Amino acid sequence: MKSYCTGDRPDYEKFQKWAETVPYTLRNPLYHWTHLELQRYFDIQDIVSSRTAKKIYDTCSAKLQTKEFSVRNLLRRMNVRAVCTTDDPVDTLEYSCTIETGRLRDSHPPRLQTR
């Protein structure tokens, strides 16, 4: 089962496994967060299950291909004001700093000098 979480299975197969699991999370915050985010950001009202997985996945995938659902626009819709990193304290942040977020904050104490 690990291959469906962190392995190399295709994205749809990973989502299908999550959808099969969601009904068992009833009365757990994961159940509510899953549905809340699908409703709030993707306007999907369906209950997540193995029967609805393909429709939900296809709808979200199509929306994520549009400019309206770019990473930057999703962050705007969520009212994100800053993006913080939890990289290794000795990391140079060279890759994080290439993200054009406007603001990037390091959540670690002052970084060690690595040079």
Backbone hydrogen bonds, N-H to C=O, Kabsch-Sander energy under -0.5 kcal/mol:
donor,donor_aa,acceptor,acceptor_aa,energy
4,Y,1,M,-1.9
5,C,1,M,-0.5
5,C,2,K,-1.6
6,T,2,K,-2.4
7,G,2,K,-1.0
9,R,3,S,-1.2
14,K,10,P,-2.0
15,F,11,D,-2.5
16,Q,12,Y,-2.9
17,K,13,E,-2.1
18,W,14,K,-2.0
19,A,15,F,-3.0
20,E,16,Q,-2.0
21,T,17,K,-1.2
21,T,18,W,-0.6
22,V,18,W,-2.1
24,Y,21,T,-1.7
25,T,22,V,-2.3
26,L,23,P,-1.0
28,N,25,T,-1.8
31,Y,25,T,-0.7
31,Y,28,N,-1.2
32,H,28,N,-1.2
33,W,29,P,-3.2
34,T,30,L,-2.2
35,H,31,Y,-1.8
36,L,32,H,-2.8
37,E,33,W,-2.5
38,L,34,T,-1.7
39,Q,35,H,-2.4
40,R,36,L,-3.2
41,Y,37,E,-2.3
42,F,37,E,-0.7
42,F,38,L,-1.1
43,D,39,Q,-1.1
44,I,38,L,-2.1
45,Q,43,D,-0.6
53,A,49,S,-1.2
56,I,52,T,-2.5
57,Y,53,A,-3.0
58,D,54,K,-2.8
59,T,55,K,-2.3
60,C,56,I,-2.6
61,S,57,Y,-2.8
62,A,58,D,-2.2
63,K,59,T,-2.1
64,L,60,C,-2.6
65,Q,61,S,-0.6
65,Q,62,A,-0.9
66,T,63,K,-1.9
69,F,66,T,-0.9
70,S,67,K,-1.9
74,L,70,S,-2.7
75,L,71,V,-2.5
76,R,72,R,-2.0
77,R,73,N,-2.5
78,M,74,L,-1.7
79,N,76,R,-1.8
80,V,75,L,-2.7
83,V,103,R,-1.3
85,T,105,R,-2.1
91,D,88,D,-2.3
97,C,93,L,-2.7
98,T,95,Y,-1.0
99,I,96,S,-1.5
101,T,99,I,-1.7
105,R,83,V,-2.9
107,S,85,T,-2.0
107,S,105,R,-0.5
112,L,89,P,-0.7
